[in-house]
Amino acid sequence: MKNCIKLILLLCAVHMSNAQEQNRSHSNSWNSFIPTVKIDNSFYVTSEFQFRRTHFLQEWEQFIARPAIHFKKNKTYDFALGYSYIRN
């Protein structure tokens, strides 16, 4: 009886693994540019730009821009004020 249950579970697992098989060709490109500009010892500006494209640079998918200004009080504390723009 135990072998019969094991056989049924094995057949179900094999059937489920074959049902999930899909062959799709999908290539993406995720490009990032993250510049940092130091203003003085306490302040600096950062930005993050991300360009995501699909079908390897042929179709537009997403754009992200995140500018921010930082105040670095000491080695431990770094405060930032920024904005995120995301276009899907």
C-alpha positions in Angstrom: 0.0 0.0 0.0 2.9 2.4 0.8 4.5 1.7 -2.5 1.3 2.4 -4.3 1.0 5.8 -2.6 4.6 6.6 -3.4 4.0 5.7 -7.0 1.0 8.0 -7.3 2.8 10.9 -5.6 5.8 10.4 -8.0 3.5 10.4 -11.1 1.8 13.5 -9.9 5.1 15.3 -9.3 6.3 14.3 -12.8 3.1 15.5 -14.4 3.3 18.8 -12.6 6.9 19.4 -13.6 6.1 18.8 -17.3 3.1 21.2 -17.1 5.3 24.1 -16.0 7.6 23.9 -19.1 7.4 26.9 -21.4 10.1 27.9 -23.8 10.2 31.7 -24.0 13.0 33.8 -25.2 13.0 37.0 -23.2 16.2 39.1 -22.9 16.3 42.3 -20.9 18.8 45.1 -20.4 19.1 46.9 -17.0 21.4 49.9 -17.2 22.3 52.1 -14.2 24.1 55.4 -13.8 24.8 56.6 -10.3 26.8 59.8 -10.1 27.9 61.5 -6.8 29.0 65.1 -6.6 30.7 66.4 -3.4 29.7 70.0 -2.5 31.7 70.4 0.7 32.7 68.2 3.7 29.1 68.0 4.9 27.0 68.1 1.8 26.9 66.0 -1.4 24.5 65.3 -4.2 23.7 61.8 -5.6 21.5 60.6 -8.4 20.4 57.2 -9.6 19.2 56.7 -13.2 18.0 53.3 -14.4 16.9 52.4 -17.9 15.3 49.0 -18.3 14.6 47.7 -21.8 13.3 44.5 -23.1 14.0 42.4 -26.2 17.6 43.5 -25.7 17.4 47.3 -26.1 14.6 47.3 -28.7 11.5 48.1 -26.5 11.2 50.6 -23.6 10.2 49.0 -20.3 11.0 51.3 -17.3 12.8 54.5 -16.3 13.8 55.4 -12.7 15.4 58.7 -11.6 16.3 59.3 -7.9 18.1 62.6 -7.2 19.0 63.3 -3.5 21.0 65.8 -1.4 22.9 64.4 1.6 24.0 65.9 4.8 26.8 63.9 6.4 27.1 64.9 10.1 29.9 62.5 10.9 31.0 59.0 9.9 27.9 57.4 11.5 25.1 59.7 10.5 24.1 60.6 6.9 20.8 62.3 6.3 19.3 62.5 2.8 16.3 64.2 1.1 15.4 62.9 -2.3 12.7 62.2 -4.8 11.9 59.1 -6.9 10.4 59.3 -10.3 9.4 55.9 -11.8 7.8 55.5 -15.3 6.6 52.1 -16.3 
